[in-house]
Amino acid sequence: MKTPALLLAMLCTFATTAFAQKPANPGPLAPVEDQPGLPRVLLIGDSISIGYTQPVRDILKGKANVHRIPTNGGPTKNGTANIEKWLGTGKWDVIHFNWGIHDLKFMPDGKRQVEPDDYEKNLRTLVARMKTTGAKLIWATTTPIPDGELVPSRRFGKVPEYNGIAKKVMTENGVAIDDLNAAITPRIAELQNAKDVHYKAEGYAFLAKQVAASIQSALPAKK
């Protein structure tokens, strides 16, 4: 017969092992398992979209399966190189997407990572490909970049210039526009990190509400 001390030691070992094997929170980049019968949504974007992915999933829980690309979407040239892999072979009902901040970034040669003409060209290529999925497309405008020195140090072009190019492409292609830039600008000092393009938790929650509302308005009607 096992002694009480031995039993206690065995229970502690089991509990420790079970705790160690408990899966951690998978985070916004991890794949999600579809809930049958719900529409499928794909989020495409950079680290800003990574920040609002989980809050959007929480808001749309029970209404849509919200997936996202498993990485930072980067500039449009990264999009054109990876769009086939990101779209996969499944059916998408809504695709909510953005490229912009990385395109705007000045590189060591003094040029932006993707210059305006190429930005427009790449966007047209990406929109054309996404339209073939039959999904409802929603373009999110690029959010503000603070003036002055940033931490870490980097320089960007003008957001309005690239948003203007994107709006032209989206309007010509009948793509809905989720104007995140206009929505958050009045509260930017409150919700954005100082000297940074990223946001506080409250900022991502704010963006998530806007994104979720735009997606919900595009979801197919329940049968």
KEMAR-879561 format. One record per atom (N, C-alpha, C): residue number from 1; residue in one letter; atom name; x, y, z. Coordinates in steps of 0.001 Angstrom, whole numbers, padded with zeros to 6 digits, always signed. Example, Ala and Ser with C-alpha at 12.3 -4.5 7.8 and 13.67 -1.06 7.14 Angstrom:
! residues 2
   i aa at       X       Y       Z
   1  a  N +013190 -005690 +007800
   1  a CA +012300 -004500 +007800
   1  a  C +013200 -003300 +007800
   2  s  N +012850 -002250 +007080
   2  s CA +013670 -001060 +007140
   2  s  C +012900 +000030 +007870
! end
This chain:
! residues 223
   i aa at       X       Y       Z
   1  m  N +000860 -001207 +000000
   1  m CA +000000 +000000 +000000
   1  m  C +000889 +001248 +000000
   2  k  N +000499 +002196 -000819
   2  k CA +001292 +003427 -000895
   2  k  C +001038 +004287 +000335
   3  t  N +002062 +004884 +000867
   3  t CA +001943 +005749 +002037
   3  t  C +001308 +007073 +001631
   4  p  N +000684 +007805 +002581
   4  p CA +000110 +009127 +002265
   4  p  C +001125 +010083 +001672
   5  a  N +002370 +009998 +002155
   5  a CA +003403 +010893 +001632
   5  a  C +003699 +010581 +000167
   6  l  N +003738 +009272 -000159
   6  l CA +004005 +008877 -001535
   6  l  C +002857 +009274 -002446
   7  l  N +001620 +009100 -001975
   7  l CA +000445 +009500 -002756
   7  l  C +000449 +010998 -003023
   8  l  N +000795 +011753 -001976
   8  l CA +000840 +013208 -002141
   8  l  C +001882 +013601 -003172
   9  a  N +003045 +012938 -003117
   9  a CA +004106 +013240 -004077
   9  a  C +003672 +012911 -005496
  10  m  N +002946 +011789 -005662
  10  m CA +002463 +011390 -006995
  10  m  C +001443 +012393 -007528
  11  l  N +000561 +012849 -006636
  11  l CA -000450 +013833 -007055
  11  l  C +000207 +015148 -007458
  12  c  N +001220 +015560 -006708
  12  c CA +001918 +016805 -007040
  12  c  C +002627 +016699 -008382
  13  t  N +003229 +015538 -008620
  13  t CA +003909 +015320 -009899
  13  t  C +002922 +015360 -011047
  14  f  N +001757 +014714 -010869
  14  f CA +000726 +014698 -011914
  14  f  C +000221 +016112 -012198
  15  a  N -000033 +016854 -011122
  15  a CA -000548 +018214 -011283
  15  a  C +000455 +019101 -011995
  16  t  N +001739 +018957 -011620
  16  t CA +002781 +019761 -012260
  16  t  C +002897 +019438 -013735
  17  t  N +002842 +018141 -014064
  17  t CA +002932 +017718 -015465
  17  t  C +001734 +018212 -016263
  18  a  N +000542 +018089 -015679
  18  a CA -000672 +018534 -016373
  18  a  C -000632 +020028 -016631
  19  f  N -000159 +020786 -015637
  19  f CA -000081 +022243 -015794
  19  f  C +000910 +022604 -016890
  20  a  N +002044 +021900 -016913
  20  a CA +003076 +022190 -017906
  20  a  C +002599 +021886 -019306
  21  q  N +001699 +020902 -019436
  21  q CA +001210 +020509 -020754
  21  q  C +000005 +021308 -021208
  22  k  N -000545 +022129 -020312
  22  k CA -001694 +022943 -020680
  22  k  C -001299 +023951 -021748
  23  p  N -002006 +023973 -022890
  23  p CA -001604 +024872 -023972
  23  p  C -001731 +026331 -023571
  24  a  N -000750 +027103 -023948
  24  a CA -000790 +028532 -023668
  24  a  C -001774 +029212 -024611
  25  n  N -002113 +030460 -024289
  25  n CA -002969 +031240 -025183
  25  n  C -002295 +031311 -026553
  26  p  N -002956 +030814 -027598
  26  p CA -002289 +030728 -028898
  26  p  C -001969 +032079 -029529
  27  g  N -002691 +033136 -029129
  27  g CA -002396 +034453 -029680
  27  g  C -003051 +034689 -031021
  28  p  N -003011 +035948 -031502
  28  p CA -003746 +036318 -032720
  28  p  C -003231 +035683 -033998
  29  l  N -001959 +035256 -034036
  29  l CA -001399 +034699 -035272
  29  l  C -001678 +033210 -035438
  30  a  N -002145 +032568 -034384
  30  a CA -002402 +031133 -034453
  30  a  C -003657 +030859 -035273
  31  p  N -003718 +029708 -035959
  31  p CA -004931 +029368 -036722
  31  p  C -006110 +029150 -035784
  32  v  N -007299 +029406 -036269
  32  v CA -008512 +029187 -035481
  32  v  C -009320 +028061 -036108
  33  e  N -010054 +027379 -035266
  33  e CA -010901 +026282 -035738
  33  e  C -012289 +026829 -036043
  34  d  N -012784 +026563 -037234
  34  d CA -014087 +027091 -037637
  34  d  C -015217 +026496 -036817
  35  q  N -016161 +027361 -036452
  35  q CA -017419 +026902 -035889
  35  q  C -018371 +026681 -037057
  36  p  N -018835 +025451 -037253
  36  p CA -019670 +025148 -038428
  36  p  C -020883 +026069 -038532
  37  g  N -021189 +026442 -039763
  37  g CA -022375 +027238 -040021
  37  g  C -022168 +028738 -039970
  38  l  N -020983 +029171 -039555
  38  l CA -020721 +030613 -039486
  38  l  C -019912 +031060 -040699
  39  p  N -020119 +032297 -041159
  39  p CA -019322 +032822 -042272
  39  p  C -017863 +032938 -041891
  40  r  N -017002 +032909 -042910
  40  r CA -015552 +032947 -042690
  40  r  C -014998 +034308 -043110
  41  v  N -014222 +034896 -042215
  41  v CA -013648 +036225 -042418
  41  v  C -012133 +036113 -042378
  42  l  N -011461 +036841 -043265
  42  l CA -009997 +036886 -043270
  42  l  C -009531 +038315 -043034
  43  l  N -008651 +038495 -042044
  43  l CA -008008 +039778 -041803
  43  l  C -006613 +039753 -042410
  44  i  N -006279 +040773 -043178
  44  i CA -004942 +040924 -043749
  44  i  C -004425 +042298 -043339
  45  g  N -003215 +042335 -042799
  45  g CA -002653 +043623 -042407
  45  g  C -001356 +043460 -041656
  46  d  N -000831 +044599 -041194
  46  d CA +000459 +044603 -040507
  46  d  C +000259 +044459 -039000
  47  s  N +001216 +044962 -038216
  47  s CA +001136 +044806 -036768
  47  s  C -000043 +045562 -036153
  48  i  N -000521 +046590 -036809
  48  i CA -001723 +047270 -036307
  48  i  C -002891 +046291 -036313
  49  s  N -003038 +045541 -037412
  49  s CA -004138 +044580 -037487
  49  s  C -003929 +043412 -036536
  50  i  N -002668 +043050 -036280
  50  i CA -002409 +042007 -035283
  50  i  C -002952 +042457 -033930
  51  g  N -002775 +043739 -033629
  51  g CA -003237 +044274 -032356
  51  g  C -004735 +044236 -032176
  52  y  N -005501 +044387 -033260
  52  y CA -006963 +044357 -033091
  52  y  C -007592 +043017 -033464
  53  t  N -006792 +042027 -033842
  53  t CA -007356 +040738 -034267
  53  t  C -008160 +040057 -033161
  54  q  N -007548 +039874 -031989
  54  q CA -008268 +039146 -030938
  54  q  C -009506 +039889 -030459
  55  p  N -009459 +041212 -030253
  55  p CA -010689 +041908 -029885
  55  p  C -011789 +041781 -030938
  56  v  N -011418 +041765 -032220
  56  v CA -012428 +041571 -033270
  56  v  C -013037 +040180 -033149
  57  r  N -012211 +039183 -032901
  57  r CA -012736 +037818 -032718
  57  r  C -013706 +037767 -031544
  58  d  N -013352 +038450 -030476
  58  d CA -014219 +038452 -029295
  58  d  C -015564 +039097 -029609
  59  i  N -015536 +040208 -030319
  59  i CA -016776 +040913 -030649
  59  i  C -017658 +040077 -031570
  60  l  N -017046 +039377 -032518
  60  l CA -017811 +038620 -033523
  60  l  C -017984 +037149 -033160
  61  k  N -017656 +036789 -031920
  61  k CA -017826 +035406 -031487
  61  k  C -019271 +034974 -031652
  62  g  N -019468 +033818 -032282
  62  g CA -020816 +033322 -032536
  62  g  C -021467 +033906 -033773
  63  k  N -020788 +034878 -034401
  63  k CA -021316 +035509 -035616
  63  k  C -020470 +035206 -036838
  64  a  N -019153 +035013 -036625
  64  a CA -018252 +034754 -037748
  64  a  C -016997 +034063 -037240
  65  n  N -016395 +033264 -038104
  65  n CA -015085 +032691 -037844
  65  n  C -014042 +033674 -038375
  66  v  N -013315 +034316 -037476
  66  v CA -012391 +035373 -037872
  66  v  C -010960 +034823 -037919
  67  h  N -010458 +034647 -039121
  67  h CA -009084 +034208 -039342
  67  h  C -008215 +035430 -039659
  68  r  N -006903 +035244 -039649
  68  r CA -006017 +036274 -040153
  68  r  C -004799 +035582 -040755
  69  i  N -004063 +036328 -041576
  69  i CA -002820 +035781 -042104
  69  i  C -001885 +035522 -040929
  70  p  N -001028 +034497 -040997
  70  p CA -000244 +034091 -039829
  70  p  C +001043 +034883 -039625
  71  t  N +001041 +036140 -040057
  71  t CA +002260 +036933 -039999
  71  t  C +001917 +038412 -040116
  72  n  N +002922 +039262 -040005
  72  n CA +002787 +040677 -040314
  72  n  C +002747 +040814 -041837
  73  g  N +001703 +041435 -042354
  73  g CA +001532 +041513 -043813
  73  g  C +002561 +042360 -044527
  74  g  N +003235 +043270 -043794
  74  g CA +004292 +044069 -044402
  74  g  C +003799 +044961 -045527
  75  p  N +004668 +045270 -046492
  75  p CA +004299 +046134 -047618
  75  p  C +003534 +045366 -048690
  76  t  N +003019 +046090 -049675
  76  t CA +002242 +045448 -050739
  76  t  C +003064 +044448 -051535
  77  k  N +004372 +044675 -051661
  77  k CA +005177 +043707 -052418
  77  k  C +005259 +042378 -051681
  78  n  N +005123 +042413 -050367
  78  n CA +005034 +041173 -049600
  78  n  C +003680 +040522 -049842
  79  g  N +002660 +041353 -049999
  79  g CA +001327 +040834 -050297
  79  g  C +001264 +040126 -051630
  80  t  N +001809 +040748 -052668
  80  t CA +001752 +040124 -053984
  80  t  C +002547 +038824 -054020
  81  a  N +003578 +038728 -053194
  81  a CA +004388 +037509 -053159
  81  a  C +003714 +036376 -052391
  82  n  N +002787 +036725 -051490
  82  n CA +002225 +035703 -050597
  82  n  C +000714 +035544 -050659
  83  i  N +000043 +036330 -051487
  83  i CA -001420 +036334 -051462
  83  i  C -002019 +034968 -051750
  84  e  N -001434 +034194 -052647
  84  e CA -001981 +032870 -052948
  84  e  C -001970 +031988 -051712
  85  k  N -000859 +032004 -050996
  85  k CA -000733 +031195 -049782
  85  k  C -001701 +031681 -048712
  86  w  N -001834 +032979 -048578
  86  w CA -002710 +033518 -047544
  86  w  C -004177 +033228 -047827
  87  l  N -004584 +033301 -049074
  87  l CA -005988 +033037 -049409
  87  l  C -006305 +031554 -049296
  88  g  N -005333 +030700 -049602
  88  g CA -005560 +029268 -049509
  88  g  C -006641 +028796 -050466
  89  t  N -007283 +027703 -050087
  89  t CA -008307 +027115 -050961
  89  t  C -009701 +027169 -050355
  90  g  N -009816 +027659 -049115
  90  g CA -011126 +027729 -048474
  90  g  C -011951 +028897 -048985
  91  k  N -013231 +028885 -048637
  91  k CA -014146 +029952 -049040
  91  k  C -014094 +031088 -048022
  92  w  N -013987 +032289 -048531
  92  w CA -014039 +033476 -047681
  92  w  C -015298 +034264 -047986
  93  d  N -015993 +034685 -046934
  93  d CA -017185 +035519 -047114
  93  d  C -016840 +037003 -047074
  94  v  N -015874 +037359 -046229
  94  v CA -015436 +038756 -046112
  94  v  C -013910 +038764 -045961
  95  i  N -013258 +039682 -046656
  95  i CA -011822 +039911 -046473
  95  i  C -011637 +041387 -046110
  96  h  N -011101 +041633 -044928
  96  h CA -010834 +042989 -044445
  96  h  C -009322 +043167 -044498
  97  f  N -008829 +044158 -045236
  97  f CA -007397 +044201 -045519
  97  f  C -006826 +045620 -045508
  98  n  N -005502 +045674 -045292
  98  n CA -004763 +046936 -045364
  98  n  C -003287 +046671 -045640
  99  w  N -002714 +047508 -046470
  99  w CA -001259 +047662 -046604
  99  w  C -000987 +049152 -046672
 100  g  N +000114 +049612 -046074
 100  g CA +000389 +051045 -046164
 100  g  C +001583 +051513 -045370
 101  i  N +001590 +051254 -044057
 101  i CA +002668 +051791 -043223
 101  i  C +004030 +051288 -043693
 102  h  N +004124 +050003 -043994
 102  h CA +005419 +049468 -044437
 102  h  C +005791 +050001 -045826
 103  d  N +004814 +050222 -046671
 103  d CA +005084 +050799 -047989
 103  d  C +005663 +052201 -047852
 104  l  N +005181 +052944 -046864
 104  l CA +005581 +054333 -046648
 104  l  C +006982 +054500 -046061
 105  k  N +007520 +053457 -045498
 105  k CA +008782 +053567 -044768
 105  k  C +009953 +053898 -045690
 106  f  N +010742 +054884 -045286
 106  f CA +011949 +055222 -046038
 106  f  C +013052 +054213 -045729
 107  m  N +013713 +053764 -046785
 107  m CA +014787 +052793 -046672
 107  m  C +016147 +053512 -046697
 108  p  N +017248 +052792 -046448
 108  p CA +018573 +053437 -046430
 108  p  C +018939 +054171 -047719
 109  d  N +018358 +053750 -048860
 109  d CA +018683 +054426 -050126
 109  d  C +017904 +055720 -050321
 110  g  N +017083 +056089 -049327
 110  g CA +016326 +057330 -049405
 110  g  C +014982 +057201 -050087
 111  k  N +014669 +056023 -050583
 111  k CA +013384 +055787 -051229
 111  k  C +012443 +055079 -050255
 112  r  N +011154 +055253 -050516
 112  r CA +010194 +054506 -049713
 112  r  C +010241 +053029 -050110
 113  q  N +009872 +052184 -049181
 113  q CA +009966 +050752 -049446
 113  q  C +009172 +050348 -050690
 114  v  N +008022 +050985 -050873
 114  v CA +007260 +050846 -052108
 114  v  C +006830 +052247 -052530
 115  e  N +007350 +052713 -053645
 115  e CA +007041 +054062 -054114
 115  e  C +005586 +054138 -054611
 116  p  N +005013 +055348 -054692
 116  p CA +003583 +055494 -054983
 116  p  C +003090 +054746 -056221
 117  d  N +003798 +054833 -057332
 117  d CA +003339 +054151 -058545
 117  d  C +003263 +052647 -058346
 118  d  N +004259 +052089 -057667
 118  d CA +004253 +050650 -057415
 118  d  C +003209 +050272 -056376
 119  y  N +002977 +051161 -055430
 119  y CA +001928 +050926 -054431
 119  y  C +000576 +050763 -055123
 120  e  N +000274 +051687 -056033
 120  e CA -000991 +051592 -056761
 120  e  C -001047 +050318 -057611
 121  k  N +000028 +050032 -058299
 121  k CA +000074 +048828 -059130
 121  k  C -000141 +047569 -058300
 122  n  N +000541 +047487 -057172
 122  n CA +000411 +046313 -056311
 122  n  C -000996 +046178 -055743
 123  l  N -001575 +047306 -055318
 123  l CA -002938 +047262 -054793
 123  l  C -003918 +046759 -055842
 124  r  N -003757 +047212 -057068
 124  r CA -004657 +046758 -058134
 124  r  C -004516 +045248 -058355
 125  t  N -003291 +044754 -058304
 125  t CA -003066 +043320 -058456
 125  t  C -003712 +042542 -057310
 126  l  N -003533 +043024 -056099
 126  l CA -004072 +042340 -054930
 126  l  C -005598 +042356 -054914
 127  v  N -006180 +043501 -055224
 127  v CA -007643 +043594 -055251
 127  v  C -008220 +042676 -056324
 128  a  N -007613 +042671 -057490
 128  a CA -008096 +041803 -058570
 128  a  C -008082 +040344 -058137
 129  r  N -007011 +039937 -057459
 129  r CA -006938 +038536 -057014
 129  r  C -007966 +038246 -055936
 130  m  N -008129 +039130 -054979
 130  m CA -009087 +038888 -053899
 130  m  C -010522 +038880 -054401
 131  k  N -010806 +039668 -055426
 131  k CA -012159 +039687 -055980
 131  k  C -012544 +038335 -056570
 132  t  N -011564 +037570 -057044
 132  t CA -011876 +036260 -057623
 132  t  C -012380 +035269 -056583
 133  t  N -012186 +035570 -055288
 133  t CA -012666 +034672 -054240
 133  t  C -014179 +034764 -054061
 134  g  N -014776 +035832 -054559
 134  g CA -016203 +036043 -054350
 134  g  C -016521 +036658 -052996
 135  a  N -015501 +036933 -052196
 135  a CA -015714 +037539 -050883
 135  a  C -016048 +039018 -051015
 136  k  N -016745 +039540 -050024
 136  k CA -016930 +040979 -049942
 136  k  C -015637 +041575 -049399
 137  l  N -015112 +042561 -050100
 137  l CA -013830 +043149 -049727
 137  l  C -014025 +044463 -048977
 138  i  N -013219 +044650 -047932
 138  i CA -013251 +045888 -047150
 138  i  C -011815 +046369 -046986
 139  w  N -011537 +047563 -047482
 139  w CA -010222 +048171 -047341
 139  w  C -010195 +049041 -046091
 140  a  N -009193 +048856 -045231
 140  a CA -009022 +049709 -044059
 140  a  C -007972 +050767 -044367
 141  t  N -008318 +052027 -044183
 141  t CA -007335 +053083 -044420
 141  t  C -006192 +052972 -043415
 142  t  N -005023 +053427 -043837
 142  t CA -003834 +053376 -042988
 142  t  C -003956 +054398 -041866
 143  t  N -003668 +053962 -040660
 143  t CA -003821 +054818 -039488
 143  t  C -002672 +055827 -039381
 144  p  N -002848 +056877 -038581
 144  p CA -001882 +057985 -038546
 144  p  C -000496 +057586 -038044
 145  i  N +000503 +058280 -038561
 145  i CA +001884 +058164 -038094
 145  i  C +002252 +059499 -037452
 146  p  N +002738 +059494 -036202
 146  p CA +003052 +060763 -035524
 146  p  C +004152 +061544 -036244
 147  d  N +004075 +062845 -036138
 147  d CA +005148 +063699 -036645
 147  d  C +006332 +063647 -035684
 148  g  N +007507 +063983 -036180
 148  g CA +008681 +064062 -035329
 148  g  C +009399 +062737 -035157
 149  e  N +010311 +062710 -034210
 149  e CA +011146 +061541 -033956
 149  e  C +010315 +060374 -033416
 150  l  N +010557 +059183 -033974
 150  l CA +009853 +057987 -033535
 150  l  C +010810 +057069 -032788
 151  v  N +010218 +056207 -031966
 151  v CA +010995 +055197 -031240
 151  v  C +010431 +053822 -031578
 152  p  N +011217 +052916 -032198
 152  p CA +012586 +053125 -032658
 152  p  C +012647 +054125 -033808
 153  s  N +013823 +054686 -034053
 153  s CA +013979 +055742 -035045
 153  s  C +013749 +055213 -036459
 154  r  N +012830 +055840 -037190
 154  r CA +012564 +055505 -038582
 154  r  C +011770 +056641 -039190
 155  r  N +011766 +056722 -040524
 155  r CA +011069 +057805 -041205
 155  r  C +010047 +057225 -042182
 156  f  N +008966 +057968 -042338
 156  f CA +007893 +057530 -043225
 156  f  C +007483 +058661 -044159
 157  g  N +006873 +058274 -045272
 157  g CA +006237 +059239 -046156
 157  g  C +004918 +059693 -045558
 158  k  N +004118 +060373 -046369
 158  k CA +002871 +060950 -045881
 158  k  C +001705 +059968 -046025
 159  v  N +001049 +059689 -044913
 159  v CA -000093 +058767 -044925
 159  v  C -001206 +059237 -045863
 160  p  N -001584 +060533 -045875
 160  p CA -002669 +060958 -046766
 160  p  C -002400 +060666 -048243
 161  e  N -001136 +060758 -048659
 161  e CA -000815 +060479 -050058
 161  e  C -001147 +059026 -050406
 162  y  N -000732 +058118 -049568
 162  y CA -000961 +056700 -049857
 162  y  C -002412 +056308 -049621
 163  n  N -003063 +056894 -048628
 163  n CA -004493 +056641 -048451
 163  n  C -005285 +057146 -049657
 164  g  N -004840 +058267 -050226
 164  g CA -005508 +058792 -051419
 164  g  C -005385 +057842 -052598
 165  i  N -004201 +057275 -052776
 165  i CA -003993 +056297 -053848
 165  i  C -004893 +055089 -053625
 166  a  N -004916 +054590 -052385
 166  a CA -005721 +053405 -052071
 166  a  C -007206 +053674 -052274
 167  k  N -007674 +054837 -051831
 167  k CA -009100 +055153 -051978
 167  k  C -009495 +055199 -053449
 168  k  N -008612 +055722 -054289
 168  k CA -008882 +055748 -055728
 168  k  C -009045 +054327 -056269
 169  v  N -008118 +053445 -055911
 169  v CA -008176 +052055 -056377
 169  v  C -009439 +051363 -055870
 170  m  N -009762 +051561 -054599
 170  m CA -010925 +050891 -054022
 170  m  C -012228 +051409 -054627
 171  t  N -012315 +052704 -054811
 171  t CA -013532 +053278 -055407
 171  t  C -013745 +052753 -056816
 172  e  N -012683 +052691 -057592
 172  e CA -012792 +052198 -058959
 172  e  C -013176 +050724 -059014
 173  n  N -012869 +049989 -057959
 173  n CA -013149 +048554 -057936
 173  n  C -014366 +048188 -057083
 174  g  N -015069 +049179 -056594
 174  g CA -016269 +048902 -055815
 174  g  C -015992 +048246 -054473
 175  v  N -014829 +048531 -053894
 175  v CA -014455 +047946 -052605
 175  v  C -014889 +048883 -051475
 176  a  N -015547 +048318 -050467
 176  a CA -015961 +049119 -049316
 176  a  C -014731 +049649 -048569
 177  i  N -014875 +050818 -047949
 177  i CA -013755 +051434 -047228
 177  i  C -014107 +051590 -045754
 178  d  N -013267 +051033 -044897
 178  d CA -013378 +051183 -043456
 178  d  C -012357 +052250 -043061
 179  d  N -012813 +053447 -042821
 179  d CA -011903 +054575 -042621
 179  d  C -011410 +054624 -041176
 180  l  N -010487 +053730 -040850
 180  l CA -009917 +053693 -039508
 180  l  C -009165 +054981 -039192
 181  n  N -008536 +055558 -040207
 181  n CA -007778 +056787 -040002
 181  n  C -008682 +057904 -039495
 182  a  N -009798 +058103 -040169
 182  a CA -010720 +059169 -039764
 182  a  C -011333 +058879 -038402
 183  a  N -011583 +057608 -038128
 183  a CA -012231 +057251 -036870
 183  a  C -011342 +057531 -035671
 184  i  N -010057 +057196 -035779
 184  i CA -009195 +057287 -034604
 184  i  C -008461 +058622 -034484
 185  t  N -008391 +059386 -035559
 185  t CA -007637 +060644 -035526
 185  t  C -008069 +061595 -034402
 186  p  N -009371 +061782 -034145
 186  p CA -009750 +062709 -033068
 186  p  C -009272 +062273 -031682
 187  r  N -008942 +060969 -031528
 187  r CA -008543 +060460 -030210
 187  r  C -007099 +059944 -030222
 188  i  N -006342 +060353 -031238
 188  i CA -005013 +059786 -031435
 188  i  C -004080 +060047 -030252
 189  a  N -004123 +061238 -029663
 189  a CA -003243 +061562 -028538
 189  a  C -003538 +060689 -027329
 190  e  N -004784 +060285 -027215
 190  e CA -005211 +059470 -026071
 190  e  C -004918 +057982 -026283
 191  l  N -005057 +057513 -027523
 191  l CA -005059 +056074 -027772
 191  l  C -003776 +055512 -028389
 192  q  N -002933 +056383 -028965
 192  q CA -001701 +055904 -029605
 192  q  C -000524 +056035 -028642
 193  n  N +000393 +055067 -028709
 193  n CA +001616 +055165 -027916
 193  n  C +002410 +056403 -028346
 194  a  N +003093 +057017 -027419
 194  a CA +003894 +058202 -027725
 194  a  C +005034 +057836 -028665
 195  k  N +005250 +058663 -029677
 195  k CA +006348 +058498 -030630
 195  k  C +006348 +057106 -031277
 196  d  N +005156 +056615 -031590
 196  d CA +005037 +055257 -032119
 196  d  C +003809 +055176 -033018
 197  v  N +003836 +054230 -033967
 197  v CA +002683 +054020 -034845
 197  v  C +001674 +053083 -034199
 198  h  N +002070 +052427 -033095
 198  h CA +001220 +051427 -032461
 198  h  C +000346 +052042 -031374
 199  y  N -000530 +051197 -030791
 199  y CA -001574 +051701 -029912
 199  y  C -001560 +051053 -028535
 200  k  N -002133 +051772 -027601
 200  k CA -002407 +051216 -026289
 200  k  C -003534 +050188 -026419
 201  a  N -003744 +049399 -025380
 201  a CA -004813 +048391 -025411
 201  a  C -006157 +049047 -025719
 202  e  N -006371 +050237 -025153
 202  e CA -007635 +050938 -025413
 202  e  C -007749 +051342 -026879
 203  g  N -006616 +051633 -027503
 203  g CA -006620 +051990 -028917
 203  g  C -006983 +050815 -029797
 204  y  N -006416 +049654 -029495
 204  y CA -006755 +048465 -030278
 204  y  C -008214 +048067 -030066
 205  a  N -008707 +048254 -028847
 205  a CA -010128 +047971 -028591
 205  a  C -011014 +048900 -029408
 206  f  N -010616 +050156 -029490
 206  f CA -011370 +051135 -030292
 206  f  C -011374 +050732 -031760
 207  l  N -010198 +050405 -032300
 207  l CA -010111 +049991 -033697
 207  l  C -010915 +048718 -033941
 208  a  N -010860 +047796 -032987
 208  a CA -011576 +046530 -033142
 208  a  C -013082 +046743 -033288
 209  k  N -013626 +047678 -032528
 209  k CA -015063 +047958 -032639
 209  k  C -015413 +048449 -034038
 210  q  N -014569 +049309 -034580
 210  q CA -014793 +049836 -035927
 210  q  C -014674 +048726 -036957
 211  v  N -013632 +047904 -036835
 211  v CA -013411 +046817 -037787
 211  v  C -014542 +045803 -037710
 212  a  N -014912 +045421 -036507
 212  a CA -015979 +044433 -036336
 212  a  C -017301 +044931 -036908
 213  a  N -017585 +046217 -036716
 213  a CA -018836 +046772 -037246
 213  a  C -018834 +046743 -038777
 214  s  N -017696 +047069 -039381
 214  s CA -017641 +047059 -040842
 214  s  C -017773 +045638 -041382
 215  i  N -017174 +044684 -040687
 215  i CA -017278 +043277 -041111
 215  i  C -018704 +042786 -040946
 216  q  N -019315 +043091 -039790
 216  q CA -020663 +042605 -039529
 216  q  C -021657 +043118 -040557
 217  s  N -021444 +044350 -041026
 217  s CA -022353 +044909 -042028
 217  s  C -022220 +044209 -043372
 218  a  N -021098 +043504 -043574
 218  a CA -020856 +042818 -044846
 218  a  C -021135 +041322 -044790
 219  l  N -021434 +040799 -043605
 219  l CA -021686 +039363 -043479
 219  l  C -022937 +038948 -044217
 220  p  N -022943 +037745 -044784
 220  p CA -024152 +037281 -045478
 220  p  C -025308 +037120 -044490
 221  a  N -026503 +037361 -044996
 221  a CA -027685 +037226 -044143
 221  a  C -027858 +035774 -043705
 222  k  N -028333 +035604 -042475
 222  k CA -028568 +034249 -041974
 222  k  C -029670 +033578 -042779
 223  k  N -029453 +032298 -043053
 223  k CA -030459 +031533 -043811
 223  k  C -031602 +031131 -042887
! end
